[in-house]
Structure formats: C-alpha cells, structure tokens
C-alpha cells in the first residue's frame, strides 16, 4: 500500500498533536472500584513535597489477578505534557508491573486489591510540577489515570477566605485572598514567571487559573481580588457509614441480604430553600473501613447502597447523579438516578466498598452543563478547603515547576 505525501505529513505531525493534549483524568471501567490516591496527609488528591511518597490502591472485581502497569507523565501548568524527557523528571524507569496485589477474603464479592507506592525501588521523581499517573492492563489499554502535584517549599503562601462583596452573591459565594512571599527566592518578572491555580476541595473542574498579582509590595505578591478568585459555597455533603454491615444508623433505614448486602438510605431533602445547618463532612471524600475484619483493603465487603430523592419540578427532565469522590466525581450510567413511578422517587443503586462516604446530588442539564448546587443550595457559611498552587517558569526553562503551596479553610470566613 502506497503512503501519500499527505499521509506521511500527518503521521509525522501526530506525535505533536498528542503531545499538546490536556491530560484529563480517565475514569475506570466498571470492574475497577475504590480507587484511592493519597499522600502522607490522607487527602485523596496528593499535594506532596518532592521526595514524599504517594500511595495508590484499587480493586479489580474480576478477581482474576491480571497484571497492571503504571506510567508517570509530567505536565505543565495547563496539564499538557511538558517538554521534559522521562530521564529529566524520573530517576529510574516507569512502565513497571504492580507487584503488590492480593485477593480479598471472607467477602461475598471477590476482588483483587492492588497497591503501589511512589517512589519505589524502580522509580522516583526528580522535579516538581503537575503529574499524571496512568494505569494500563496487560493488553496495554489505559484503564484509568489520576492527577497529583509535587512541590518544592521555596516561597510562603498566606491565604484567607472572605465573604463576597458582590451583593448579588453576598450569602452564596466565598472569596480566596492570598499573598505570595518570595523571601530569598528571586522573582525578576513575577507577572510572567509566576502563575497560580486555586482549587476548592481538590475538584479541578471549578479551579481558578490565570489570575495575575494585583500588585507587589517588596518581596510579596498580593492577590486581593473579589470576582476573580470567588467560588460558590455549596453546602455540606450528605454522608453514610457502612463500616458495620448489619447495623442501621442515622442515615441507613434498613438492611437486607441477597447476593450482596443492601443498605437502604433514608430519603434526602432539597436544601436550597432551607436555612444553612453546619454538619461536619470531609468535603466529598470517602474512607474505606470495616468492623468485620482487620484489613480494610482486603476484608471490607462490597454492598449495594440504595439512594432516593423525591422528584421535584426543579429537576425537569434533566439527568440527576450521585456525586462524590468515590468515583472521582464522574457522571456515569451506574450513578445516574432513575424515576420510580410507584412512589414518585428518584432512585439509584451503587455497589460501594464498606466505609464512610460523602455524597450529594447534581443535575446535568439538557445543554450538557453540570449544576453542582441547585439541589443542596449555596451558602457562604459552608466549610470548604482551598488549595493555592504557585507555579514558576524562569526565562529559558522548558517546564513549569511548583515553588509553593498555600491552604485556607472557610471555617474562619470573615467579612
């Protein structure tokens, strides 16, 4: 078969097209569950200092002990792959098989549990920045990917959360104001060298980018915006705990057993019209745990969790989903709710590993937009965690490093 000049040019240009693609997080197929990626703090979006470990864990419900491999991709500020070669950001080699895996025991649902730690004997990281961890099966098909961040502590970031000054959103939005103190770290042209990303509860789709400093004061960069660094407050998440398979709780109405345990949650309410009520949550996250064994990873059971929400005109005919970190906030057929004509309720059944879970209900509108807070409402009192990442690229460098991280919590919000 003869290759034309146009085909040859396209094949040569294809790597450049792939090189510039934004590295979105790829969601796992249905048989891979309970993906946990964290660092020393336990938060399920690792923001770690260079040299600190990250830990990956996941289950394969086929329990076939198949081989999985991992790759590490270094990315720039905009999550496109950087120009660095593997040897420039990795010490050792990736594309290695995950060798720490064991099958579950004493569970109705069999599964294989896999664990990976980075750095390990084969590979460690050499530079700071954005990273993507990719997991492949033995046919070299990408199964899922997750982002993580590695930083060097070279500048100090001070941050606080304020109420919005916009009277239209006075009771609904939170504003993150912060300063970057360079100290002895020399910034020649900070408006070009420094970029920031501001993330609420480690949820990247609502992150704020490309916010320049308002002004400089000595060695400090000042960011005291209102609109540019504002976020809707949302509301506290609902939660339930299935650590004890047989015990109903304040959130669990009843339990029965078929092929798996079934936990039926009490029906939830619409809170957008209700006064704000503080109820501690973990900002959408989840923690696997069980009272039926000593090893949470391999003895925790999978149960069918049943959700229900009364139908309301607010929903129209749009799609409603159960939303939480348990599946990385993905909107899939599995966590989509359906309407039950018998009792007028929206319902969903999701197999979840035993543990403590946060969740809320979101609406996917007909035009494809995701309404995160129509059902729970927006309140400026809501407890949210904010992370500020400070990126740096000096003149002549070919990648974006991260030179500092700041955090703030709206628990101490002020006017």
PAVEX-870613 format. One line per 4 residues: number of its first residue (from 1); their letters; for each residue x negated, y, z of C-alpha. Coordinates in steps of 0.2 Angstrom, whole numbers, plus 2048, in hexadecimal, padded with zeros to 3 digits. Example, Ala and Ser with C-alpha at 12.3 -4.5 7.8 and 13.67 -1.06 7.14 Angstrom:
2
1> AS> 7C2 7EA 827  7BC 7FB 824
END
This chain:
415
1> XXXX> 800 800 800  7F9 811 7FB  7F7 81F 808  7FC 830 800
5> XXXX> 7F2 83F 805  801 846 80F  802 836 819  7F0 836 81D
9> XXXX> 7F1 849 822  800 844 82E  7F6 835 836  7E8 841 839
13> XXXX> 7F3 84E 841  7FD 842 84B  7F1 841 85A  7F2 854 85B
17> XXXX> 805 853 85C  804 846 86A  7F6 850 873  801 85F 874
21> XXXX> 811 857 87B  817 85B 88C  815 84C 898  827 84A 89F
25> XXXX> 82A 83D 8AC  830 82D 8A3  83E 824 8AD  83C 811 8B0
29> XXXX> 847 803 8A8  855 7FC 8B3  84A 7EE 8BA  83D 7F9 8C2
33> XXXX> 844 801 8D2  83E 80A 8E2  830 814 8DA  826 81D 8E8
37> XXXX> 817 828 8E4  810 832 8F3  801 838 8FB  7FB 839 90D
41> XXXX> 80A 844 912  817 838 90C  820 844 901  825 83C 8F0
45> XXXX> 81C 848 8E5  80A 847 8EA  801 858 8EB  7F0 852 8F1
49> XXXX> 7DF 859 8F4  7D1 852 8E8  7CB 842 8F0  7DB 83E 8FA
53> XXXX> 7E4 82E 8F5  7F5 82C 8EC  800 81D 8EE  80C 815 8E1
57> XXXX> 818 807 8E5  826 800 8DB  831 7F0 8D9  834 7E5 8CA
61> XXXX> 845 7DD 8CC  841 7CF 8BF  835 7C8 8CD  82B 7C1 8BE
65> XXXX> 81A 7C7 8C5  816 7CF 8B4  806 7D9 8B2  807 7EC 8B3
69> XXXX> 7F9 7F9 8AE  7F7 80B 8B2  7F0 81A 8A9  7EC 82C 8AF
73> XXXX> 7EE 83B 8A4  7E7 84C 8A9  7F3 85B 8A4  7F2 86E 8A3
77> XXXX> 7FD 87A 8AB  80B 877 89F  80A 864 8A1  802 861 890
81> XXXX> 7F3 856 890  7E3 860 893  7D4 860 887  7CA 856 894
85> XXXX> 7C3 845 88F  7C7 837 89B  7B5 836 8A1  7B6 849 8A5
89> XXXX> 7C5 846 8B2  7C3 834 8B7  7B5 82B 8C0  7B6 819 8BA
93> XXXX> 7C4 813 8AE  7D6 812 8AF  7E1 806 8A4  7DF 7F9 8B2
97> XXXX> 7EB 7EC 8B8  7F4 7EE 8C8  7EE 7E0 8D2  7F7 7E3 8E3
101> XXXX> 808 7DB 8E1  812 7CE 8EA  824 7C7 8E9  832 7CC 8F5
105> XXXX> 837 7BF 903  847 7BC 90C  851 7C7 900  860 7C3 8F6
109> XXXX> 859 7CE 8E8  848 7C7 8E3  83B 7D3 8DD  829 7D6 8DB
113> XXXX> 821 7E5 8E4  812 7EE 8DD  806 7FA 8E5  7F8 805 8DF
117> XXXX> 7ED 811 8E7  7E2 81E 8DF  7D3 820 8E1  7CF 80E 8E1
121> XXXX> 7C0 803 8DC  7C3 806 8CA  7C7 818 8C8  7C7 829 8D1
125> XXXX> 7CB 83B 8CC  7BD 848 8C9  7C7 858 8C6  7D7 861 8CD
129> XXXX> 7E6 865 8C3  7F6 85D 8BD  7F6 84A 8BA  802 83D 8B3
133> XXXX> 802 82B 8B9  808 81F 8AC  80D 80D 8AE  80D 800 8A0
137> XXXX> 813 7EE 89F  809 7E0 897  80F 7E4 886  808 7F6 888
141> XXXX> 819 7FE 889  81B 80D 894  826 809 8A2  826 819 8AC
145> XXXX> 81B 828 8B1  81A 834 8BF  812 844 8C2  806 849 8D0
149> XXXX> 7FB 858 8D4  7E9 858 8DA  7E1 869 8E1  7D2 870 8E8
153> XXXX> 7D4 87C 8F8  7CB 88B 8F1  7D8 899 8F4  7E5 89C 902
157> XXXX> 7F7 89D 8FE  803 8A5 90A  816 8A4 906  827 8A8 90E
161> XXXX> 839 8A6 909  845 8B5 908  857 8B8 904  85B 8BF 8F3
165> XXXX> 85D 8D2 8F1  869 8CF 8E3  87A 8D2 8EA  881 8C6 8DD
169> XXXX> 877 8B8 8E5  874 8BE 8F7  87C 8AE 8FF  876 8A2 8F2
173> XXXX> 864 8A5 8ED  853 8A3 8F6  844 8AD 8F0  832 8A7 8F2
177> XXXX> 825 8B5 8F5  813 8B1 8F7  801 8B7 8F6  7F1 8AF 8F0
181> XXXX> 7E1 8B4 8FA  7D2 8B0 8EF  7C6 8B3 8FD  7B4 8AF 8F7
185> XXXX> 7BB 8A7 8E7  7B8 8B4 8D9  7C7 8B8 8CD  7C1 8C4 8BF
189> XXXX> 7D1 8C5 8B6  7DF 8BD 8C1  7ED 8C1 8B5  7E6 8B6 8A8
193> XXXX> 7DC 8AA 8B2  7E9 8A6 8BF  7FA 89E 8BD  807 897 8CA
197> XXXX> 815 88B 8CA  822 88B 8D8  82C 87B 8DB  83B 879 8E6
201> XXXX> 83C 868 8EF  82F 861 8E2  83D 861 8D4  834 867 8C5
205> XXXX> 842 86B 8B9  846 87B 8C4  834 880 8C7  82F 892 8C3
209> XXXX> 820 895 8B7  817 8A4 8AF  819 8B0 8BE  80B 8BD 8BD
213> XXXX> 805 8C6 8CD  80E 8D6 8D1  7FE 8DE 8D6  7ED 8DB 8DF
217> XXXX> 7E8 8E1 8EF  7D5 8DE 8F2  7D3 8CB 8F0  7E5 8C8 8F1
221> XXXX> 7F2 8C5 8E4  803 8CA 8E9  814 8C2 8E3  823 8CB 8EB
225> XXXX> 82F 8C9 8DD  842 8C6 8DF  84A 8BF 8CF  83A 8B7 8C8
229> XXXX> 837 8AC 8D7  849 8A8 8DD  852 897 8DE  863 892 8E2
233> XXXX> 864 88C 8F3  86F 87D 8F0  875 873 8FF  86F 866 90B
237> XXXX> 870 854 903  87B 847 909  873 837 910  875 825 915
241> XXXX> 86A 818 91E  86B 806 919  85C 800 924  868 7F5 92D
245> XXXX> 871 7EA 921  880 7E5 92C  883 7F5 935  88F 803 92F
249> XXXX> 88A 815 934  891 827 933  88F 826 920  893 814 91D
253> XXXX> 8A5 80F 91E  8A4 7FC 91B  899 7EE 916  89C 7DE 90D
257> XXXX> 891 7D0 904  893 7C9 8F3  883 7C5 8E9  87B 7D4 8F2
261> XXXX> 881 7DE 901  88D 7EC 8FD  88C 7FC 907  89C 807 904
265> XXXX> 899 819 909  8A6 825 90F  8AD 830 902  8A4 841 901
269> XXXX> 8AB 853 900  8A9 862 8F5  89F 86E 8FF  89E 87D 8F3
273> XXXX> 8AD 886 8FC  8A8 880 90D  89E 88A 91A  88B 885 91A
277> XXXX> 887 878 927  875 873 92B  873 861 92A  860 85B 92A
281> XXXX> 85B 852 91A  84B 84E 911  84F 858 902  854 84A 8F6
285> XXXX> 847 83E 8FB  849 82C 901  83F 820 90D  840 80D 90B
289> XXXX> 842 804 91C  84A 7F5 923  84E 7ED 934  84F 7DC 92C
293> XXXX> 83D 7DA 92A  82B 7E1 92E  826 7E5 91C  831 7F3 915
297> XXXX> 82A 7F1 904  82D 7DE 902  83A 7DA 90F  846 7E8 90C
301> XXXX> 856 7E2 903  85F 7E9 8F4  871 7EE 8F7  87F 7F5 8EC
305> XXXX> 883 806 8F3  894 80C 8EE  897 81F 8EC  8A8 828 8EB
309> XXXX> 8AD 83A 8E8  8BF 841 8E6  8C3 847 8D4  8C4 85A 8D3
313> XXXX> 8C8 866 8C5  8B7 86D 8C7  8B0 85D 8BE  8BB 85F 8AF
317> XXXX> 8B6 850 8A4  8A4 853 8A6  898 845 8AC  894 844 8BF
321> XXXX> 884 83B 8C6  87D 836 8D6  86D 840 8D8  85E 83D 8E2
325> XXXX> 84B 838 8E3  850 826 8E3  84F 826 8D0  845 835 8CE
329> XXXX> 855 840 8CB  858 837 8BB  86A 837 8B3  86D 826 8AD
333> XXXX> 87C 81A 8AA  878 811 8BA  87B 821 8C5  889 829 8BB
337> XXXX> 89A 829 8C4  8AA 822 8BC  8BC 827 8BF  8C7 81A 8C8
341> XXXX> 8D9 81D 8C4  8E0 813 8D2  8DA 81F 8E0  8D5 82E 8D6
345> XXXX> 8C3 82D 8DB  8B2 82F 8D2  8A8 81F 8D6  896 818 8D4
349> XXXX> 88D 808 8D9  87A 809 8DA  86E 7FB 8E0  862 803 8EC
353> XXXX> 855 7FC 8F7  858 7FD 90A  854 80E 912  858 820 915
357> XXXX> 85E 829 906  863 83B 901  86F 83E 8F3  87B 84B 8EB
361> XXXX> 887 84C 8DD  883 856 8CD  88C 859 8BD  886 858 8AB
365> XXXX> 890 864 8A1  896 861 88F  889 86C 888  87B 861 891
369> XXXX> 877 86D 89F  875 866 8B1  87F 86F 8BE  875 86A 8CE
373> XXXX> 880 874 8DB  892 876 8D5  898 868 8E1  88D 86B 8F0
377> XXXX> 88C 87E 8EE  87E 88B 8F0  879 892 901  86A 89D 906
381> XXXX> 869 894 917  865 883 90F  855 87B 914  849 87A 905
385> XXXX> 837 877 903  82D 881 8F7  81C 87D 8F0  811 88A 8E7
389> XXXX> 803 883 8DC  7F5 88F 8D6  7ED 88A 8C6  7DC 892 8BF
393> XXXX> 7D3 892 8AF  7C3 89C 8AD  7BD 8A3 89D  7B6 895 892
397> XXXX> 7BE 887 89C  7C9 87A 893  7D5 875 8A1  7DF 87C 8AF
401> XXXX> 7D9 877 8C0  7E3 87A 8D0  7DA 885 8DD  7E7 886 8EB
405> XXXX> 7F8 881 8F1  805 88A 8FC  815 884 904  824 88D 90C
409> XXXX> 834 887 913  845 890 913  848 88B 925  840 89B 92A
413> XXX> 849 8A6 91D  849 8B8 920  851 8C8 918
END
